[in-house]
Amino acid sequence: MRADEPFLVRHADLVFALKTFAASMLALVIALAMDLPRPYWAMATVYITSQPLAGATSSKAFFRVMGTLVGATMTVALVPNLIDAPELLCLAIALWVGLCLYLSLLDGTPRSYVFMLAGYTVALIGFPSVSEPGAIFDTAVARVEEISLGIICASLVSTIVFPRSVAPAVAHRVDSWLSDARRLSEVVLLREGSGETRRGKRLKLATDIVEIDTLSTHLAYDRLTDRNAVTGLSEIRLRMLTLLPVIASLEDRLAALGEEALRRQPELKRLLEDLAQWIASDVSERRPAERIRAAISEQQAVLDGGADWERIITTSLLSRLRELVDLSRDCRVLTEAIAESRNVSTLELTFHSEAGAAPVRHRDRGLALWSAAGAVVAILICCAFWIGTGWPDGASAPMMAAVACSFFAAQDEPARFIRSFGRWSLVAIVVVAVYLFAVVPAISHLEVLVVALAPTFLLYGFLIGRPATAGTGMALAANTATLLAIQSTYSADFASYANSAVAFFIGVVIAEIVTRIARGVGAEWVANRLVLSNWKALAVAAERRGQRDRAEFAGLMLHRLGLLVQRIAYLSESDRRDTDSLAQLRIGINIIDLRRARYGLAASTIAVIDDMLDRLAVACRSYAGDGMPAELLTSVDRALAQAVKDPNDSAREDALIGLVGIRRGLFPDAPAYRPRAGESVAA
């Protein structure tokens, strides 16, 4: 935080707390004026929906409305028809929550909120309504009205009162990312810094891409954002996905060449220095990209049957240098266009994706299924306890089990987060008890009530506005608003409140216990599954002969990489090395690049490459962390020897570049390739 920043920026969390409290009180007052049955739901919704950035609030609001509508509709369909069979009704609600949670975890984007909310809304409306099934339609409609009112108030205040657009935050992160990428490119091209330093920079860039992706999903819902900026940032993101593996490939090729080879090629060394200066220079001082491309083309050597390993590596290096120039130039052009509010569609860009810029995310179906099953079991246990004891206020137990299991299922150790949620729920229960039985009875005017609530809820809003305490603030605000149950008349009863609070807490405890059993695995298990998913993705790419878009593949692998980096301490040494060097990502992109060469290669060359890809697919599917088989290296070298002799110049170069990338990614420590008597072996 800098002193020269505007007041609203320096104290954004305080401003957010004031805005959120104002929106919640507005929603509460309107709900009371409309005589809605549960006006406190409108107040609670404001705190559940509000985010520091306007676009994030709008997107969450939209998804919450959609999820509430779906959940309310399903409640109306289930409760009246199954009310005479309570066991079957509980099973139906539990299965619905489980299905929605499964779909939510598979989606993995902010849109997943629709599925999650559609699930636990049925529990929130359905379980408390079993005593009055005839009024379920009115209850469901009222719930939609209350939540919609809270959403409208939160969105209006967020976008009208000191709004904070998502776009500047995304643009700032993108600018910072591109600046870091330029510095990394310069360090790699000049062979400066330690390997550990470059590794740290690569991993930081990978995780930053995932964070920028998450933030960018809210842009479409940000009314304060210019459409050209949205399009431009999307185009930059597409190039970011390709730029990072290109930089990693350059570092690998330079390492393969070594300083001695560069001393034998002074022109190449000078080119690297010129390119590093071009990358780091300001726009006004930059030479045209065409001049750099021409300088790269001048260094290009002819690859023929006599090409040695050094010449092949140099050709691969020059190819990646061209890609670095094109991507860097595009990013600069797009950044300038966004800053000047120019139409991005009129720009002449060099890099173009084959399948568009749709983000691709990792999906773990097994983990999603276990999480969903845990939620179903927790709800059913609570229902059995509720029905078996005949507890009138026991409906809160399965209701809270559904909420707790759904909210934290995406975490590595959800039981730990549920326990924290339970602890803060206890705090909220105590706070509400003080309000209900010590403060509120003495209040007879709404204005005084607002003043009485202000200190507590302003503190909650302040906590939500700070990333480190957002979860704590959300748990306190949502639970306090819900349990406080403010209505037009005071009707609090200590026995009823105590029973509901106990059931409330029992639901959270059962959710934690069941989740600890169903998801008794931690970050190490998740990390290993991510690594295996990467190897399976490479196997699929090899089997399909690279039938995939580079940017799409890079998006998937970088998303997994971002997830892996958070758990890198749990990886084996070999897996950690592959993660550090982006090896799996680079191998996959080179497999995809081989597809471009296939259309011009001779049939005999294609046959050898296909045999290598088949062996690669088998090795990837059977990968157990003990390295790749030596036979695969021999197969890659055989494909290299055959490709070197191919008569088609253009296709030959593309094939060699792809094969070099695969060899270096799979066997970075193998001796240099040397052909012998028309075939190749590992020297």
Solvent accessible surface area in square Angstrom, and as a share of the most:
residue,aa,sasa,rsa
1,M,179,0.80
2,R,152,0.55
3,A,97,0.75
4,D,114,0.59
5,E,41,0.18
6,P,88,0.55
7,F,116,0.48
8,L,69,0.34
9,V,78,0.45
10,R,65,0.24
11,H,62,0.28
12,A,18,0.14
13,D,25,0.13
14,L,80,0.40
15,V,19,0.11
16,F,13,0.05
17,A,1,0.01
18,L,93,0.46
19,K,21,0.09
20,T,4,0.02
21,F,22,0.09
22,A,54,0.42
23,A,1,0.01
24,S,0,0.00
25,M,14,0.06
26,L,78,0.39
27,A,0,0.00
28,L,0,0.00
29,V,60,0.34
30,I,57,0.29
31,A,0,0.00
32,L,37,0.19
33,A,85,0.66
34,M,107,0.48
35,D,112,0.58
36,L,17,0.09
37,P,67,0.42
38,R,77,0.28
39,P,2,0.01
40,Y,22,0.08
41,W,20,0.07
42,A,0,0.00
43,M,0,0.00
44,A,0,0.00
45,T,0,0.00
46,V,0,0.00
47,Y,0,0.00
48,I,17,0.09
49,T,0,0.00
50,S,7,0.05
51,Q,51,0.22
52,P,40,0.25
53,L,23,0.12
54,A,2,0.01
55,G,0,0.00
56,A,9,0.07
57,T,0,0.00
58,S,21,0.13
59,S,0,0.00
60,K,40,0.17
61,A,5,0.04
62,F,101,0.42
63,F,14,0.06
64,R,2,0.01
65,V,41,0.24
66,M,78,0.35
67,G,0,0.00
68,T,2,0.01
69,L,81,0.40
70,V,64,0.37
71,G,0,0.00
72,A,6,0.05
73,T,93,0.54
74,M,53,0.24
75,T,0,0.00
76,V,45,0.26
77,A,51,0.39
78,L,27,0.14
79,V,0,0.00
80,P,55,0.35
81,N,117,0.60
82,L,38,0.19
83,I,43,0.22
84,D,139,0.72
85,A,38,0.29
86,P,57,0.36
87,E,116,0.52
88,L,90,0.45
89,L,4,0.02
90,C,8,0.05
91,L,71,0.35
92,A,23,0.18
93,I,0,0.00
94,A,0,0.00
95,L,96,0.48
96,W,46,0.16
97,V,1,0.01
98,G,4,0.04
99,L,92,0.46
100,C,5,0.03
101,L,2,0.01
102,Y,48,0.18
103,L,66,0.33
104,S,8,0.05
105,L,40,0.20
106,L,23,0.12
107,D,12,0.06
108,G,45,0.44
109,T,24,0.14
110,P,32,0.20
111,R,123,0.45
112,S,20,0.13
113,Y,24,0.09
114,V,25,0.15
115,F,63,0.26
116,M,28,0.13
117,L,1,0.01
118,A,4,0.03
119,G,1,0.01
120,Y,6,0.02
121,T,3,0.02
122,V,0,0.00
123,A,0,0.00
124,L,17,0.08
125,I,2,0.01
126,G,0,0.00
127,F,1,0.00
128,P,57,0.36
129,S,10,0.06
130,V,39,0.23
131,S,94,0.61
132,E,118,0.53
133,P,39,0.24
134,G,81,0.78
135,A,39,0.30
136,I,6,0.03
137,F,126,0.53
138,D,99,0.51
139,T,25,0.15
140,A,4,0.03
141,V,59,0.34
142,A,10,0.08
143,R,11,0.04
144,V,28,0.16
145,E,73,0.33
146,E,1,0.01
147,I,5,0.03
148,S,27,0.18
149,L,20,0.10
150,G,0,0.00
151,I,9,0.05
152,I,96,0.49
153,C,3,0.02
154,A,2,0.02
155,S,25,0.16
156,L,88,0.44
157,V,18,0.10
158,S,11,0.07
159,T,32,0.18
160,I,122,0.62
161,V,60,0.35
162,F,114,0.47
163,P,55,0.34
164,R,99,0.36
165,S,21,0.13
166,V,0,0.00
167,A,13,0.10
168,P,83,0.52
169,A,29,0.22
170,V,1,0.00
171,A,28,0.22
172,H,126,0.56
173,R,76,0.28
174,V,3,0.02
175,D,69,0.36
176,S,50,0.32
177,W,2,0.01
178,L,7,0.04
179,S,30,0.19
180,D,26,0.13
181,A,1,0.01
182,R,66,0.24
183,R,122,0.45
184,L,0,0.00
185,S,3,0.02
186,E,53,0.24
187,V,27,0.15
188,V,4,0.02
189,L,0,0.00
190,L,51,0.25
191,R,67,0.24
192,E,87,0.39
193,G,55,0.53
194,S,63,0.40
195,G,42,0.41
196,E,112,0.50
197,T,66,0.38
198,R,42,0.15
199,R,55,0.20
200,G,35,0.33
201,K,66,0.28
202,R,17,0.06
203,L,13,0.06
204,K,106,0.45
205,L,2,0.01
206,A,0,0.00
207,T,25,0.15
208,D,18,0.09
209,I,2,0.01
210,V,18,0.10
211,E,88,0.39
212,I,3,0.01
213,D,18,0.09
214,T,60,0.35
215,L,37,0.19
216,S,26,0.17
217,T,40,0.23
218,H,25,0.11
219,L,7,0.03
220,A,72,0.56
221,Y,69,0.26
222,D,2,0.01
223,R,214,0.78
224,L,81,0.40
225,T,12,0.07
226,D,72,0.37
227,R,123,0.45
228,N,43,0.22
229,A,15,0.12
230,V,30,0.17
231,T,65,0.38
232,G,0,0.00
233,L,8,0.04
234,S,47,0.30
235,E,48,0.22
236,I,2,0.01
237,R,19,0.07
238,L,8,0.04
239,R,1,0.00
240,M,1,0.00
241,L,3,0.01
242,T,2,0.01
243,L,8,0.04
244,L,0,0.00
245,P,4,0.02
246,V,3,0.01
247,I,1,0.00
248,A,4,0.03
249,S,4,0.03
250,L,1,0.00
251,E,29,0.13
252,D,17,0.09
253,R,0,0.00
254,L,8,0.04
255,A,72,0.56
256,A,29,0.22
257,L,18,0.09
258,G,27,0.26
259,E,75,0.34
260,E,111,0.50
261,A,3,0.02
262,L,1,0.00
263,R,155,0.57
264,R,136,0.50
265,Q,41,0.18
266,P,66,0.41
267,E,88,0.39
268,L,1,0.00
269,K,64,0.27
270,R,134,0.49
271,L,9,0.04
272,L,0,0.00
273,E,79,0.36
274,D,52,0.27
275,L,0,0.00
276,A,2,0.01
277,Q,129,0.57
278,W,9,0.03
279,I,2,0.01
280,A,49,0.38
281,S,21,0.14
282,D,91,0.47
283,V,73,0.42
284,S,109,0.71
285,E,128,0.57
286,R,38,0.14
287,R,90,0.33
288,P,76,0.48
289,A,7,0.05
290,E,105,0.47
291,R,139,0.51
292,I,1,0.01
293,R,54,0.20
294,A,52,0.40
295,A,33,0.26
296,I,0,0.00
297,S,65,0.42
298,E,142,0.64
299,Q,52,0.23
300,Q,49,0.22
301,A,42,0.32
302,V,110,0.63
303,L,8,0.04
304,D,61,0.32
305,G,46,0.45
306,G,61,0.58
307,A,1,0.01
308,D,77,0.40
309,W,29,0.10
310,E,47,0.21
311,R,78,0.29
312,I,1,0.01
313,I,1,0.01
314,T,10,0.06
315,T,1,0.01
316,S,0,0.00
317,L,0,0.00
318,L,0,0.00
319,S,12,0.08
320,R,5,0.02
321,L,0,0.00
322,R,67,0.25
323,E,34,0.15
324,L,1,0.01
325,V,0,0.00
326,D,27,0.14
327,L,2,0.01
328,S,10,0.06
329,R,58,0.21
330,D,0,0.00
331,C,4,0.03
332,R,27,0.10
333,V,34,0.19
334,L,0,0.00
335,T,44,0.25
336,E,55,0.25
337,A,0,0.00
338,I,33,0.17
339,A,84,0.65
340,E,104,0.47
341,S,78,0.50
342,R,93,0.34
343,N,74,0.38
344,V,5,0.03
345,S,92,0.59
346,T,98,0.57
347,L,29,0.14
348,E,144,0.64
349,L,26,0.13
350,T,56,0.32
351,F,32,0.13
352,H,128,0.57
353,S,27,0.17
354,E,112,0.50
355,A,63,0.49
356,G,42,0.41
357,A,29,0.23
358,A,73,0.57
359,P,71,0.44
360,V,32,0.18
361,R,23,0.08
362,H,25,0.11
363,R,95,0.35
364,D,25,0.13
365,R,142,0.52
366,G,28,0.27
367,L,30,0.15
368,A,3,0.02
369,L,111,0.55
370,W,143,0.50
371,S,9,0.06
372,A,6,0.05
373,A,42,0.33
374,G,4,0.03
375,A,0,0.00
376,V,21,0.12
377,V,71,0.41
378,A,0,0.00
379,I,0,0.00
380,L,56,0.28
381,I,77,0.39
382,C,0,0.00
383,C,3,0.02
384,A,66,0.51
385,F,84,0.35
386,W,29,0.10
387,I,70,0.35
388,G,67,0.65
389,T,81,0.47
390,G,55,0.53
391,W,38,0.13
392,P,121,0.76
393,D,42,0.22
394,G,0,0.00
395,A,12,0.09
396,S,19,0.12
397,A,0,0.00
398,P,0,0.00
399,M,23,0.10
400,M,9,0.04
401,A,0,0.00
402,A,0,0.00
403,V,14,0.08
404,A,0,0.00
405,C,7,0.04
406,S,5,0.03
407,F,64,0.27
408,F,34,0.14
409,A,6,0.05
410,A,80,0.62
411,Q,69,0.30
412,D,30,0.15
413,E,72,0.32
414,P,3,0.02
415,A,7,0.05
416,R,136,0.50
417,F,66,0.27
418,I,1,0.01
419,R,120,0.44
420,S,33,0.21
421,F,17,0.07
422,G,4,0.03
423,R,137,0.50
424,W,90,0.32
425,S,0,0.00
426,L,77,0.38
427,V,62,0.36
428,A,0,0.00
429,I,20,0.10
430,V,93,0.54
431,V,38,0.22
432,V,0,0.00
433,A,27,0.21
434,V,80,0.46
435,Y,16,0.06
436,L,18,0.09
437,F,68,0.28
438,A,70,0.54
439,V,49,0.28
440,V,25,0.14
441,P,69,0.43
442,A,92,0.72
443,I,36,0.18
444,S,99,0.64
445,H,116,0.52
446,L,61,0.30
447,E,123,0.55
448,V,76,0.43
449,L,16,0.08
450,V,36,0.21
451,V,105,0.60
452,A,25,0.19
453,L,0,0.00
454,A,20,0.16
455,P,91,0.57
456,T,25,0.15
457,F,0,0.00
458,L,50,0.25
459,L,98,0.49
460,Y,7,0.03
461,G,0,0.00
462,F,65,0.27
463,L,33,0.17
464,I,10,0.05
465,G,13,0.12
466,R,107,0.39
467,P,130,0.82
468,A,101,0.79
469,T,43,0.25
470,A,33,0.26
471,G,56,0.54
472,T,32,0.19
473,G,0,0.00
474,M,34,0.15
475,A,7,0.06
476,L,9,0.04
477,A,0,0.00
478,A,18,0.14
479,N,9,0.04
480,T,0,0.00
481,A,0,0.00
482,T,33,0.19
483,L,24,0.12
484,L,3,0.01
485,A,41,0.32
486,I,15,0.08
487,Q,77,0.34
488,S,85,0.55
489,T,99,0.58
490,Y,108,0.41
491,S,87,0.56
492,A,36,0.28
493,D,79,0.41
494,F,131,0.55
495,A,60,0.47
496,S,50,0.32
497,Y,24,0.09
498,A,33,0.25
499,N,53,0.27
500,S,32,0.20
501,A,8,0.06
502,V,78,0.45
503,A,0,0.00
504,F,6,0.03
505,F,60,0.25
506,I,43,0.22
507,G,0,0.00
508,V,3,0.02
509,V,52,0.30
510,I,26,0.13
511,A,0,0.00
512,E,19,0.09
513,I,93,0.47
514,V,13,0.08
515,T,11,0.06
516,R,113,0.41
517,I,139,0.71
518,A,23,0.18
519,R,11,0.04
520,G,62,0.60
521,V,48,0.28
522,G,24,0.23
523,A,11,0.09
524,E,97,0.44
525,W,83,0.29
526,V,11,0.06
527,A,0,0.00
528,N,62,0.32
529,R,76,0.28
530,L,3,0.02
531,V,6,0.03
532,L,78,0.39
533,S,24,0.16
534,N,6,0.03
535,W,10,0.03
536,K,110,0.47
537,A,11,0.09
538,L,0,0.00
539,A,0,0.00
540,V,41,0.23
541,A,6,0.05
542,A,0,0.00
543,E,79,0.35
544,R,149,0.55
545,R,46,0.17
546,G,0,0.00
547,Q,103,0.46
548,R,60,0.22
549,D,9,0.04
550,R,26,0.10
551,A,3,0.02
552,E,55,0.24
553,F,0,0.00
554,A,0,0.00
555,G,6,0.05
556,L,12,0.06
557,M,4,0.02
558,L,1,0.00
559,H,26,0.12
560,R,23,0.09
561,L,11,0.06
562,G,1,0.01
563,L,39,0.19
564,L,1,0.00
565,V,29,0.17
566,Q,122,0.54
567,R,25,0.09
568,I,29,0.15
569,A,81,0.62
570,Y,109,0.41
571,L,8,0.04
572,S,56,0.36
573,E,130,0.58
574,S,36,0.24
575,D,13,0.07
576,R,73,0.27
577,R,115,0.42
578,D,20,0.10
579,T,5,0.03
580,D,18,0.10
581,S,33,0.21
582,L,4,0.02
583,A,5,0.04
584,Q,11,0.05
585,L,7,0.03
586,R,10,0.04
587,I,1,0.00
588,G,0,0.00
589,I,6,0.03
590,N,1,0.00
591,I,0,0.00
592,I,3,0.01
593,D,4,0.02
594,L,3,0.01
595,R,37,0.13
596,R,126,0.46
597,A,1,0.00
598,R,49,0.18
599,Y,176,0.67
600,G,30,0.29
601,L,14,0.07
602,A,37,0.29
603,A,86,0.66
604,S,64,0.41
605,T,1,0.01
606,I,38,0.19
607,A,62,0.48
608,V,33,0.19
609,I,2,0.01
610,D,27,0.14
611,D,57,0.29
612,M,0,0.00
613,L,1,0.01
614,D,66,0.34
615,R,110,0.40
616,L,0,0.00
617,A,4,0.03
618,V,104,0.60
619,A,10,0.08
620,C,2,0.01
621,R,123,0.45
622,S,80,0.52
623,Y,24,0.09
624,A,83,0.64
625,G,29,0.28
626,D,122,0.63
627,G,44,0.43
628,M,30,0.13
629,P,61,0.39
630,A,74,0.58
631,E,112,0.50
632,L,3,0.01
633,L,17,0.08
634,T,47,0.27
635,S,2,0.01
636,V,0,0.00
637,D,0,0.00
638,R,94,0.34
639,A,0,0.00
640,L,0,0.00
641,A,6,0.05
642,Q,44,0.19
643,A,0,0.00
644,V,6,0.04
645,K,105,0.45
646,D,3,0.01
647,P,109,0.69
648,N,59,0.30
649,D,95,0.49
650,S,79,0.51
651,A,8,0.06
652,R,19,0.07
653,E,42,0.19
654,D,30,0.16
655,A,0,0.00
656,L,1,0.00
657,I,7,0.03
658,G,0,0.00
659,L,0,0.00
660,V,0,0.00
661,G,0,0.00
662,I,0,0.00
663,R,3,0.01
664,R,29,0.10
665,G,7,0.06
666,L,16,0.08
667,F,25,0.11
668,P,43,0.27
669,D,118,0.61
670,A,22,0.17
671,P,75,0.47
672,A,37,0.29
673,Y,1,0.01
674,R,138,0.50
675,P,62,0.39
676,R,143,0.52
677,A,112,0.87
678,G,52,0.50
679,E,96,0.43
680,S,3,0.02
681,V,46,0.27
682,A,43,0.34
683,A,34,0.27
